[in-house]
């Protein structure tokens, strides 16, 4: 929920709904900048539009030059690919398409699950330059929306706006003097909450198996090593200084022991398992309902 009395600017981008809340209405120039940066990001990274940079890599092997922010994604994905033993990978796109989650949104499996290609076999990612040895479906969704939240926050700050809330369908970044209470959506009932957390000058991101689910037990969080949906975890929340890290770590929690992630990243977390129990870090300050 935005702060009472704040103005909201809403729009659709990268396949989701956005709301930017600020104490005063945004100037038209700022609104245009926000819409422009979201469109540019989609045109670079979307696997759902044929004119994007990564769409060309799905048609044939080759090299593309991505925006400067690709370097940040490279470092993050490489680390989490290593820590997850290949379960979390930017090459999960072909596995998702195999199960029906492709550009046509058919949501009908094409066959049995297939593992993602091994990074070391097909992909050379060096900063903004990506080269492939075979056609592949690059999918940076596990961290991309978070990175775009950070980019939107940077646009607001460059416009002299210091108090705001960026909400990209639950992936949030807050800046301001007063903390904001945020409800944590129940993974099995979107009309209910399982708790409340305070967000203050940082990011809160979530990943849940129920958000993009179809068919019998099919959802978007796949294990890259098997191509199968994760069954043991149903929802995660993370809080970090940047939305790109919070977003990526929310997905990584489906595959990696939180203790392992705690050694490499500065973040707090909540993890809900399919049997109903929850685990959380000492720094995840909030209230869970019983």
Buried (B, 14 or more C-beta within 10 A) or exposed (E): EBBEEBEEBEEEBBBBEBBBBBEEEBEEEBBEBBBEBBEEBBBBBBBBEEEBBBBBBBEEEEEBEBBEBBBBBBEBBEBBBEBBEBBBBBBBBBBBBBBBBBBEEEBEBEEEBBBBBBBEEBBEBEEBBBBBEEBBBBBBBBBBBBBBBBBBBEBBEEBEBEBBBBBBBBBBBBBBEEBBEBBBBBBBEEEEBBBEBBBBEBBBBBBBBBBBBBEEEBBBBBBBBBBBBBEEBBBBBBBBBBBBBBBBBBBBBBBBEBEEBBEBBEBBBBBBEEEEEEEBBEEBBBEBEE
